[in-house]
Amino acid sequence: MAGDGLAIARGPHTTRLKWHRLRRSFADPEFSIAVMEDGFRLGASMELDLQVRADGGFVVMHDATLDRETTGTGAVSDRTGPELAALSYRQQPRTLLLGEELATLLGAAHADALLQFDMKNDLAEVGRLGIDHLAAQFGNKTHNLIVSGGSTELIMAIGDRLPGIQRGIDPTDRLVEIGRDGDLAAMESALREELVGPAEPHMIYLAWELILEAHKGSLDLIALCHDEGKTVDAWTYTLAAPAQGFSDAEWAQFSALMALSPDQITTDEPVATEAAWLARTSDDAHV
């Protein structure tokens, strides 16, 4: 639906806009249930972070400690679900979103909705109890889910237990380190290894700056992933002044990125980004 910040089109190719941390704009609080419900209704692509609890369940949070995001203090992993449910997010007057409530909300999702679980723990921290929780709560909802995180072992374990779930990996940091001396051949080789790695990823998350920098050296990271049957998320592109649309410099960046046909772009301003794209492409059509 045009205007809802779901996607933008360039010719025959459509690129989804992923709502970073459940936000349609920076004006929204992080991890808003109201935004998520709208996203589920519309069929949006969205992302949230999960932290493991002391009882093996999960809570929607980015940090491993409670202090910055919530009214609590200390380590998230030291608290049970009921203890966390007694706390509130600092950005909004509502209790913390637990995995159990998330599973209930997901049950009403549009068939096209895609929710990314960005796992903030490793396999040792999550353990069998956490994997059991994910299977119990989300085992029959995997068609709307993709799981990612820094622990390949955890992604593999979740994929084994929830075989219908999509898996994503982010090799950006490794590729940046390999490419520091300009060795694009080594970067290409490293990415090819990641694509056929044990996580068997469906989606590859790459920083948009890395994508454009590699392309300057004639290495098309997106095409390389597409050749292996993988989709690509370019993260995280957010307009500096959403109400004003693209600056000329931003337009040069974003249009170059779109020309490479990413399957998805992560942004904190999906609605404004779609509007800015339509405004620019409409203006170009009349030049």
Buried (B, 14 or more C-beta within 10 A) or exposed (E): EEEBBBBBBBEEEEBBBBBBBBBBBBEBBBBBBEBBBBBBEBBBBBBBBBBBBBBBBBBBBBBEBBEEBBBBEEBBBEBEBEBBBEBBBBEBEEBBBBBBBBBEBBEEBEEEBBBBBBBBBBBEBBBEEBBBBBBEBBBEBBEBBBBBBBBBBBBBBBBEBBEEBBBBBBBBEBBBEBBEEEEBEEBBEBBBEBBEEEBEBBBBBBBBBBBBBBBEEEBBBBEBBBEEEBBBBBBBBBBEEBEEBBEEEBBEBBBBBBEBBBBBBBBBBBBBBBBBBBEBBEEEEEE
